[in-house]
Amino acid sequence: MVDATTRAYAEKQDADDPLAGLRERFVTTDPDLIYLDGNSLGRLPRATVDRLDGVLREEWGGELIGGWGHWMDLPTSVGDLIGMHLLGAASGQTVVADSTSVNLYRLAGAAVRARPGRSVIVTDDDNFPTDRYVLAGLAEDRGLQLRVVHTDPDEGVDTNTIADAVDEGTALVSLSHVAYRSGGLADMAAINRATHRSGALVLWDLCHSVGSVPVELDGTGSDLAVGCTYKYLLGGPGAPAFLYVRAGLHTELRNPVQGWFGQRDQFAMGPEYDPLPGVERFRTGTPPVLPLVAVEEGVRLLAEAGIDALRAKATALTEQFIALADARLAGHGFRLASPRDPDRRGSHVTLHHPRAEELTGALIEQANVVPDYRTPERIRFGLAAPTTSHVEVWDAVDRLVHLLEQDSGSYL
Ligand SMILES: *Cc1c(COP(=O)(O)O)cnc(C)c1O
């Protein structure tokens, strides 16, 4: 049996890694930094720097207003690129616009309106905060009930719990595909089936899964989805999010923030709102061209690597990390707070420790390792496949062990 806890193993894995060459295609200013937060803000691809420079100088600088001739279609062309390579979505169902929070509001609002007579939205208590806040506000506005089921924060969403909470009164089920805290991966196909049996719609938040785990929105019969582009999709801070609406729902759903970019004949400037027939009706206002172009570059890089290869590498990284945590960190008071089964988790691994917050600070300040702290008492390690090596995983754990030993036991 191979011992996955040695540095020699890590070196061998890197030497055999078909994606190892990707690392050089990112900007790095500190070669000693071990960045394990690509699931919060992905690293900057070099290609993005050049592309943005060109767009600034030649397109904005040179073409001026004429640029809209081709900028106009970026939300749908970049949406299709994400859909085709990363979402298992045929073209014409994905648009890049606004933030995940805003898109969630729009799609949830459209969904409950399309299910009149049903008064319940189902979500879970471990869902991402913005999702819970958006849904709570919407439920209050529309006089609906938000049914919040319990999810084990270390295991992720349980299919049976959701199935039990859905009934003939349910309009919408809204969940995260990969849990932001534990990395727990929900069973999209099974939850869609259980929800559809009662006639409700399902809205998935893909922020922590898109670009890290294969997603099959069309294949699993998903209705609606949203997700961000600044995490695994490498779009940069504040880059716009995407939304997906299954083709069969386009004419049935109405965008609650109806604006001129969703209008059929936009520049006729007509008196009444007459929405486009396709997913474009979920556009609202002027798209942010510069970050959209950055999203396109990030997605191209991932598409070139291929989601299956990215997933295979991420699984190898998280398996190695967990083996190291068992061997070297368990004795220092750490406990795994992510699913042990690799098929049940995404691309980040979380460890529980009573002094997690302080240790996260010490890792950043003293060890040049950047994970992030998550309540309660958890350190989250994002192992983004394009930019993380197996040696970095080994070194990060080793630096953490040194911190703990230096501190002569006070972290225990
Ligand atoms: C990061 C994240 C968000 C962020 O939403 P914004 O509107 O972009 O701030 C939403 N949902 C989940 C699950 C996330 O991980």
The ligand as an ORCA input file, in Angstrom:
! r2SCAN-3c Opt
* xyz 0 1
  C     -19.725     32.578     -2.059
  C     -21.145     32.176     -2.003
  C     -22.178     33.087     -2.278
  C     -21.837     34.526     -2.536
  O     -22.882     35.280     -3.010
  P     -22.583     36.760     -3.552
  O     -23.889     37.283     -3.911
  O     -21.625     36.617     -4.678
  O     -21.929     37.530     -2.460
  C     -23.473     32.620     -2.291
  N     -23.752     31.326     -2.028
  C     -22.790     30.430     -1.732
  C     -23.120     28.988     -1.460
  C     -21.453     30.829     -1.697
  O     -20.500     29.961     -1.407
*
